[in-house]
Amino acid sequence: MCFDHDSRPPIPRIEGASIDARELELAAEDGNRFAAYLAEAAEPTGVGVVILPDVRGLHAYYRELALRFAEHGVDAIALDWFGRTAGIGDRGPAFDWAPHVPETTYDGLRADITAASANLRLQTSASRIHTIGFCMGGRLAFLSAGFGIGLAGAIGFYGWPVGPARNGTPAPADVASTFRCPVLAVFGGADEGIPADAIATFRSQLEMAGTDSRIVTYAGAPHSFFDRKADQFATQSVQAWGEVLAFLGVASDAAGAAGGGAGAAQ
């Protein structure tokens, strides 16, 4: 699993920030209804993000991440993957996501991401929409660069860039030629599931496709290092958050942002 149930984003709260946040129920083109969480910035920058979760779906981690984005002027919507098989509702830490993941399909996931992106445009003033995903969602964030939904960029944290997936999603490296927006890829150098040769293959395919991309690998960091509980990777998390804000083009007061210290960028 990407994170423990009590994990949270390693991003400090901005005291006094005003945010409008609410639960939503969205409908995809195929009729699926699924849960989402919208956080609107009080002082919007015109930037928006669609947050694509890991295998747990709409976990508290991603609701909090949406709030942290909104504090930086970025309207954010986080969505759930399991409306088709688990319905809508806060399932809590006892939710067994394992049987639901293989029941998802590429077509269904793509439809849900498309619907969430459209809703973010409808509900907010954001005009520069990005995706950001983690693990399973990271792979889908890469793929979303080729969905033709007018994205300004796609950000993937430790999304598998090569090989097959349980739900039939193609390998991002195999379809890099379809990408139509810049890509930021963040990996941990000690991630046993995503070795250096897999990252190298992804980089090569992005370069061959002419995709504007940045790949950052944090030496010694494992899969899912971007976690408040992972104190030993706090420096890498600060730098990764700086990379994200720089990619979005919004102001950051994070130390070591964009390209500093423990990250090796290619």
C-alpha positions in Angstrom: 0.0 0.0 0.0 1.2 3.5 -0.8 0.5 5.0 2.7 -0.6 3.9 6.1 -4.2 4.8 7.1 -3.1 7.6 9.4 -0.7 9.2 6.8 -1.1 12.8 5.9 0.7 15.2 3.4 3.9 16.6 4.8 2.8 20.2 4.0 2.5 22.9 6.7 -0.8 24.5 7.0 -0.9 28.2 6.2 -2.5 29.8 9.3 -5.4 32.1 8.6 -5.9 31.0 5.0 -9.6 31.1 3.9 -10.9 28.1 2.0 -14.3 26.9 0.8 -14.3 23.1 0.9 -17.1 20.6 0.3 -18.0 17.0 -0.5 -19.4 16.4 -4.0 -21.0 13.6 -5.9 -20.1 13.6 -9.6 -21.3 11.7 -12.7 -19.0 10.4 -15.4 -20.1 10.1 -19.1 -20.8 6.4 -18.7 -23.3 7.1 -15.9 -21.0 6.2 -13.0 -21.5 8.3 -9.9 -18.6 8.8 -7.6 -17.4 10.9 -4.6 -15.1 13.9 -4.9 -13.9 16.7 -2.6 -13.5 20.2 -3.8 -11.3 22.9 -2.1 -11.6 26.4 -3.5 -8.9 29.0 -2.9 -10.0 32.3 -1.4 -7.4 34.1 -3.6 -7.3 31.9 -6.7 -4.4 32.1 -9.1 -6.2 30.6 -12.1 -4.4 27.3 -11.5 -6.3 24.1 -10.7 -5.4 20.5 -9.9 -7.2 17.2 -10.1 -5.9 14.9 -7.4 -5.7 11.3 -8.4 -5.4 9.1 -5.2 -3.5 5.8 -4.6 -5.3 2.5 -4.2 -7.2 3.7 -1.2 -9.4 6.1 -3.2 -10.7 9.3 -1.6 -8.7 8.9 1.6 -8.3 11.7 4.2 -4.7 12.2 2.9 -6.1 13.6 -0.4 -8.8 15.7 1.2 -6.1 17.4 3.2 -3.8 17.7 0.2 -6.6 19.6 -1.6 -6.8 22.0 1.3 -3.1 22.7 1.2 -3.3 23.4 -2.5 -6.1 25.8 -1.9 -4.1 27.7 0.7 -1.6 28.4 -2.1 -4.3 29.8 -4.4 -4.8 26.5 -6.3 -8.3 25.2 -6.7 -8.3 21.4 -6.1 -10.6 18.5 -6.6 -9.8 15.0 -5.3 -11.8 12.0 -6.6 -12.6 8.5 -5.6 -12.0 5.4 -7.8 -14.6 3.0 -6.5 -18.0 4.4 -7.2 -18.8 1.5 -9.6 -18.1 -1.2 -7.0 -18.2 0.4 -3.5 -20.7 3.2 -3.9 -20.3 6.6 -2.3 -19.5 7.4 1.2 -16.6 7.8 3.7 -15.5 4.2 4.2 -13.0 4.7 7.0 -9.7 2.8 7.7 -11.5 -0.6 7.6 -12.2 -0.3 3.9 -10.7 -3.2 2.0 -9.6 -1.6 -1.3 -7.8 -4.7 -2.6 -10.8 -6.4 -4.3 -11.9 -3.2 -5.9 -8.7 -2.2 -7.7 -8.7 -5.0 -10.2 -12.4 -4.2 -10.9 -11.5 -0.8 -12.2 -11.0 -0.3 -15.9 -9.0 2.1 -17.9 -12.1 3.4 -19.7 -13.8 3.9 -16.4 -10.9 5.6 -14.7 -10.4 7.9 -17.7 -14.1 8.8 -17.6 -13.9 9.7 -14.0 -10.8 11.9 -14.4 -12.4 13.6 -17.4 -15.5 14.3 -15.3 -13.5 15.7 -12.4 -11.5 17.9 -14.6 -14.7 19.3 -16.2 -16.3 19.9 -12.8 -13.2 21.8 -11.6 -13.5 24.1 -14.6 -17.3 24.5 -14.0 -17.1 25.1 -10.2 -14.1 27.4 -10.0 -12.2 30.1 -12.0 -9.3 27.8 -12.7 -8.3 27.8 -16.3 -4.9 26.1 -16.1 -5.8 22.6 -15.0 -3.2 20.0 -14.0 -3.4 16.4 -12.7 -1.4 15.2 -9.8 -1.4 11.5 -8.7 0.3 9.1 -6.4 1.2 5.5 -7.0 -1.8 4.1 -9.0 -2.9 7.7 -9.4 0.7 8.7 -10.4 0.5 6.3 -13.3 -2.9 7.7 -14.3 -1.6 11.3 -14.0 1.1 10.5 -16.6 -1.5 8.9 -18.8 -3.9 11.9 -18.5 -1.4 14.0 -20.4 -2.7 12.1 -23.5 -6.4 12.3 -22.6 -7.1 15.4 -24.7 -8.8 17.3 -21.9 -6.8 20.5 -22.2 -4.4 19.9 -19.3 -1.7 22.5 -18.6 0.5 19.8 -17.0 0.6 16.4 -15.3 2.4 15.5 -12.1 3.1 11.9 -11.0 4.6 10.8 -7.7 6.0 7.3 -7.9 3.6 6.2 -10.6 4.8 3.0 -12.4 6.0 4.2 -15.8 6.5 0.8 -17.4 5.0 -2.7 -17.4 1.4 -4.0 -17.1 -1.2 -3.0 -14.5 -4.0 -4.9 -12.8 -6.7 -2.6 -14.3 -5.4 -2.7 -17.9 -3.9 0.8 -18.0 -1.2 1.1 -20.6 2.4 1.8 -19.6 3.0 5.6 -19.7 6.4 5.0 -21.4 4.6 3.1 -24.2 2.2 5.9 -25.0 4.4 9.0 -24.4 3.9 10.0 -28.0 0.3 10.8 -27.0 1.2 13.3 -24.3 0.2 16.9 -25.1 1.3 18.8 -21.9 4.4 19.0 -19.8 5.1 16.2 -17.3 6.7 16.3 -13.8 7.7 12.9 -12.6 8.9 12.4 -8.9 10.5 9.1 -7.8 12.3 7.7 -4.8 15.8 6.4 -5.5 15.2 3.5 -3.1 11.8 2.5 -4.5 12.2 -1.2 -5.1 9.2 -1.3 -7.3 10.4 1.4 -9.7 14.1 0.7 -10.4 16.4 3.2 -12.1 16.2 1.4 -15.4 12.4 1.9 -15.5 12.8 5.6 -14.9 15.5 5.7 -17.6 13.1 4.0 -20.0 10.4 6.6 -19.2 12.8 9.5 -19.6 14.0 8.1 -23.0 10.5 7.8 -24.3 9.5 11.3 -23.2 12.6 12.7 -24.9 11.8 10.7 -28.1 8.3 12.1 -28.0 9.5 15.6 -27.5 7.5 16.0 -24.3 8.5 18.9 -22.1 9.3 16.9 -18.9 11.2 17.0 -15.7 12.1 13.9 -13.8 13.3 14.2 -10.2 14.7 11.2 -8.2 15.4 11.6 -4.5 18.3 9.4 -3.5 17.5 7.1 -0.6 13.8 7.8 -0.6 11.4 4.9 -0.8 8.0 4.5 -2.4 5.5 6.9 -0.9 8.1 9.0 1.0 5.8 12.1 0.7 4.2 11.5 4.1 4.2 13.5 7.3 5.0 10.4 9.3 8.2 9.8 7.3 10.3 12.3 9.3 13.6 10.9 7.9 12.5 12.1 4.4 11.3 15.6 5.5 13.9 17.3 3.4 13.0 15.4 0.3 9.3 16.1 0.9 10.0 19.9 1.2 11.9 19.8 -2.0 9.3 17.8 -3.8 6.5 20.2 -2.7 8.7 23.0 -4.0 9.0 21.2 -7.3 5.2 20.9 -7.5 4.5 24.5 -6.8 7.2 25.6 -9.3 5.7 23.4 -11.9 2.3 24.9 -11.3 3.8 28.3 -11.5 2.6 29.5 -8.1 4.5 31.2 -5.3 6.3 29.0 -2.8 7.9 29.8 0.5 9.3 26.2 0.8 13.0 26.0 1.5 15.0 24.0 -1.1 12.3 24.3 -3.7 12.8 23.1 -7.3 16.0 21.3 -7.9 17.8 21.6 -4.7 19.7 19.2 -2.4 18.8 15.5 -2.3 16.9 15.4 -5.6 18.6 14.4 -8.9 16.8 16.0 -11.8 17.0 14.8 -15.4 
